Protein backbone atom coordinates (compact mmCIF):
# COMPACT_ATOMS: atom_id res chain seq x y z
CA UNK A 1 0.00 0.00 0.00
CA UNK A 2 1.20 3.51 -0.84
CA UNK A 3 -0.03 6.79 0.66
CA UNK A 4 0.83 10.46 0.25
CA UNK A 5 1.78 12.70 3.16
CA UNK A 6 1.87 16.48 2.84
CA UNK A 7 4.64 18.19 4.78
CA UNK A 8 6.19 21.63 4.99
CA UNK A 9 8.90 22.56 2.47
CA UNK A 10 11.65 22.41 5.09
CA UNK A 11 10.62 18.93 6.24
CA UNK A 12 10.50 17.83 2.60
CA UNK A 13 14.05 19.14 2.20
CA UNK A 14 15.21 17.31 5.32
CA UNK A 15 13.68 14.04 4.15
CA UNK A 16 15.31 14.51 0.76
CA UNK A 17 18.67 15.07 2.42
CA UNK A 18 18.33 11.92 4.53
CA UNK A 19 17.11 9.86 1.60
CA UNK A 20 20.13 10.92 -0.44
CA UNK A 21 22.33 8.82 1.87
CA UNK A 22 20.05 6.09 3.22
CA UNK A 23 16.50 4.77 3.42
CA UNK A 24 14.27 6.74 5.78
CA UNK A 25 10.97 5.76 7.36
CA UNK A 26 8.25 7.82 9.07
CA UNK A 27 6.62 6.12 12.04
CA UNK A 28 4.24 6.54 14.95
CA UNK A 29 1.38 8.98 15.17
CA UNK A 30 2.04 10.55 11.77
CA UNK A 31 1.34 7.27 9.98
CA UNK A 32 -1.58 6.45 12.26
CA UNK A 33 -3.14 9.84 11.53
CA UNK A 34 -3.28 9.06 7.80
CA UNK A 35 -5.93 6.49 8.69
CA UNK A 36 -7.66 8.11 11.69
CA UNK A 37 -7.64 11.77 10.65
CA UNK A 38 -6.01 12.86 13.92
CA UNK A 39 -4.05 16.06 14.05
CA UNK A 40 -0.45 15.46 15.01
CA UNK A 41 2.40 17.93 15.35
CA UNK A 42 5.29 15.52 15.75
CA UNK A 43 7.14 13.83 12.93
CA UNK A 44 9.18 10.80 13.96
CA UNK A 45 11.62 9.29 11.51
CA UNK A 46 13.81 6.22 11.75
CA UNK A 47 16.89 5.07 9.85
CA UNK A 48 19.25 2.13 10.05
CA UNK A 49 22.62 3.88 10.48
CA UNK A 50 22.09 6.78 12.86
CA UNK A 51 25.79 7.43 13.44
CA UNK A 52 26.48 7.96 9.74
CA UNK A 53 23.44 10.21 9.46
CA UNK A 54 24.51 12.43 12.38
CA UNK A 55 27.82 13.08 10.67
CA UNK A 56 26.08 13.91 7.40
CA UNK A 57 23.28 16.12 8.78
CA UNK A 58 25.61 18.07 11.05
CA UNK A 59 27.13 19.66 7.97
CA UNK A 60 23.86 21.45 7.20
CA UNK A 61 21.60 21.42 10.27
CA UNK A 62 21.81 22.01 14.00
CA UNK A 63 21.72 18.52 15.49
CA UNK A 64 21.35 17.94 19.23
CA UNK A 65 22.53 14.63 20.62
CA UNK A 66 21.45 14.73 24.28
CA UNK A 67 19.37 11.57 23.76
CA UNK A 68 21.85 9.80 21.51
CA UNK A 69 22.37 7.09 24.14
CA UNK A 70 18.74 6.18 23.36
CA UNK A 71 19.58 6.19 19.64
CA UNK A 72 17.65 9.44 19.07
CA UNK A 73 18.77 12.82 17.77
CA UNK A 74 16.86 16.05 17.22
CA UNK A 75 17.27 18.02 14.03
CA UNK A 76 16.48 21.71 14.46
CA UNK A 77 15.10 23.22 11.26
CA UNK A 78 15.56 26.88 10.22
CA UNK A 79 12.04 27.70 11.46
CA UNK A 80 12.89 26.32 14.88
CA UNK A 81 10.74 23.22 14.41
CA UNK A 82 12.32 20.00 15.58
CA UNK A 83 12.26 16.57 13.95
CA UNK A 84 13.23 13.46 15.89
CA UNK A 85 15.36 10.93 14.06
CA UNK A 86 16.01 7.56 15.67
CA UNK A 87 18.11 4.63 14.63
CA UNK A 88 16.87 1.06 14.50
CA UNK A 89 17.18 -0.14 18.07
CA UNK A 90 16.30 -2.83 20.54
CA UNK A 91 15.39 -2.20 24.17
CA UNK A 92 15.77 -4.23 27.34
CA UNK A 93 14.20 -3.38 30.71
CA UNK A 94 15.03 -4.29 34.30
CA UNK A 95 11.30 -4.29 35.24
CA UNK A 96 12.02 -1.68 37.91
CA UNK A 97 12.65 1.48 35.92
CA UNK A 98 10.73 2.50 32.80
CA UNK A 99 14.00 3.55 31.18
CA UNK A 100 15.35 0.91 28.80
CA UNK A 101 18.89 -0.08 27.99
CA UNK A 102 19.14 0.68 24.28
CA UNK A 103 21.33 -1.03 21.72
CA UNK A 104 21.47 -0.77 17.93
CA UNK A 105 19.25 -3.12 15.97
CA UNK A 106 20.30 -4.58 12.65
CA UNK A 107 16.89 -4.64 11.02
CA UNK A 108 13.44 -3.15 10.95
CA UNK A 109 12.13 -6.51 12.20
CA UNK A 110 14.06 -5.98 15.44
CA UNK A 111 13.07 -2.34 15.73
CA UNK A 112 9.34 -3.02 15.47
CA UNK A 113 9.31 -5.24 18.55
CA UNK A 114 10.11 -2.31 20.85
CA UNK A 115 6.90 -0.51 19.93
CA UNK A 116 3.77 -0.44 22.08
CA UNK A 117 0.75 -1.19 19.87
CA UNK A 118 0.34 -2.59 16.40
CA UNK A 119 -1.36 0.57 15.15
CA UNK A 120 1.78 2.50 16.15
CA UNK A 121 4.08 -0.08 14.58
CA UNK A 122 3.54 0.87 10.95
CA UNK A 123 6.42 2.33 8.97
CA UNK A 124 6.08 4.60 5.98
CA UNK A 125 9.14 4.16 3.78
CA UNK A 126 9.85 7.39 1.93
CA UNK A 127 9.73 6.42 -1.75
CA UNK A 128 9.59 9.79 -3.50
CA UNK A 129 9.37 13.47 -2.61
CA UNK A 130 7.73 15.90 -5.01
CA UNK A 131 7.38 19.44 -3.73
CA UNK A 132 5.76 19.13 -0.33
CA UNK A 133 4.23 15.71 -1.03
CA UNK A 134 5.91 12.57 0.24
CA UNK A 135 4.98 9.23 -1.27
CA UNK A 136 5.15 6.48 1.32
CA UNK A 137 5.16 2.71 1.04
CA UNK A 138 3.50 1.27 4.13
CA UNK A 139 5.52 -1.46 5.84
CA UNK A 140 3.37 -3.56 8.16
CA UNK A 141 5.14 -6.34 10.06
CA UNK A 142 2.70 -6.99 12.93
CA UNK A 143 -0.81 -6.60 11.54
CA UNK A 144 -1.16 -2.94 12.43
CA UNK A 145 -2.97 -2.07 9.23
CA UNK A 146 -5.75 -4.56 9.93
CA UNK A 147 -6.11 -3.32 13.51
CA UNK A 148 -6.23 0.33 12.44
CA UNK A 149 -8.86 -0.35 9.80
CA UNK A 150 -10.95 -2.34 12.27
CA UNK A 151 -10.56 -0.06 15.29
CA UNK A 152 -8.54 -2.44 17.45
CA UNK A 153 -5.85 -1.58 19.98
CA UNK A 154 -3.53 -4.56 20.30
CA UNK A 155 -0.16 -4.78 22.02
CA UNK A 156 2.75 -5.49 19.72
CA UNK A 157 3.89 -9.01 20.50
CA UNK A 158 3.17 -10.36 23.97
CA UNK A 159 1.02 -7.84 25.92
CA UNK A 160 2.30 -9.00 29.30
CA UNK A 161 5.87 -8.32 28.24
CA UNK A 162 4.99 -4.93 26.70
CA UNK A 163 3.24 -3.76 29.89
CA UNK A 164 5.88 -5.11 32.27
CA UNK A 165 8.48 -3.23 30.22
CA UNK A 166 6.57 0.03 30.62
CA UNK A 167 3.36 0.01 32.69
CA UNK A 168 2.40 3.46 31.38
CA UNK A 169 1.47 1.69 28.15
CA UNK A 170 -1.63 0.37 29.92
CA UNK A 171 -2.95 3.89 30.39
CA UNK A 172 -1.93 4.76 26.83
CA UNK A 173 -4.09 1.89 25.60
CA UNK A 174 -7.06 3.29 27.50
CA UNK A 175 -6.36 6.81 26.24
CA UNK A 176 -6.25 5.67 22.63
CA UNK A 177 -9.48 3.72 23.14
CA UNK A 178 -11.19 6.85 24.48
CA UNK A 179 -9.70 9.22 21.91
CA UNK A 180 -10.18 7.09 18.81
CA UNK A 181 -13.28 5.16 19.90
CA UNK A 182 -11.37 1.90 19.36
CA UNK A 183 -11.79 -1.42 21.14
CA UNK A 184 -8.93 -2.95 23.13
CA UNK A 185 -8.30 -6.53 22.03
CA UNK A 186 -9.32 -9.17 24.62
CA UNK A 187 -5.77 -10.43 25.29
CA UNK A 188 -4.46 -6.88 25.65
CA UNK A 189 -7.30 -5.85 27.98
CA UNK A 190 -6.84 -9.00 30.07
CA UNK A 191 -3.17 -8.14 30.58
CA UNK A 192 -4.10 -4.59 31.61
CA UNK A 193 -6.57 -5.74 34.27
CA UNK A 194 -4.09 -8.33 35.58
CA UNK A 195 -1.11 -5.99 35.77
CA UNK A 196 -2.76 -2.86 37.18
CA UNK A 197 -0.53 -2.85 40.28
CA UNK A 198 2.49 -2.31 38.04
CA UNK A 199 1.32 1.30 37.64
CA UNK A 200 2.91 1.93 41.05
CA UNK A 201 6.22 2.02 39.15
CA UNK A 202 5.05 5.04 37.14
CA UNK A 203 5.41 8.59 38.46
CA UNK A 204 2.25 10.40 39.49
CA UNK A 205 3.07 13.15 37.00
CA UNK A 206 3.03 10.76 34.03
CA UNK A 207 -0.20 9.12 35.24
CA UNK A 208 -1.85 12.52 35.61
CA UNK A 209 -0.70 13.49 32.11
CA UNK A 210 -2.40 10.44 30.57
CA UNK A 211 -5.58 11.02 32.59
CA UNK A 212 -5.66 14.68 31.55
CA UNK A 213 -5.46 13.66 27.90
CA UNK A 214 -8.33 11.21 28.37
CA UNK A 215 -10.54 13.77 30.08
CA UNK A 216 -9.79 16.38 27.41
CA UNK A 217 -10.67 14.01 24.57
CA UNK A 218 -13.85 12.45 25.99
CA UNK A 219 -14.56 12.94 29.71
CA UNK A 220 -17.83 10.97 29.71
CA UNK A 221 -16.24 7.90 28.20
Secondary structure, DSSP 8 states (H G I E B T S, - for coil): -EEEEE--HHHHHHHHHHHTTS--EEETHHHHHHHH-------EEEES-HHHHHHHHTTTSEEE-TTGGGTEEEEE-TTS-EEEEEE-EEEE--SSSS--EEEE-SSHHHHHTTSSBGGG--EEEEEEEETTEEEEEEE-SSSHHHHHHTTEE-BSS-HHHHHHH-THHHHHHHHHHHHHT-EE-HHHHHHHHHSGGGGGGS-HHHHHHHHHHHHHHHS--
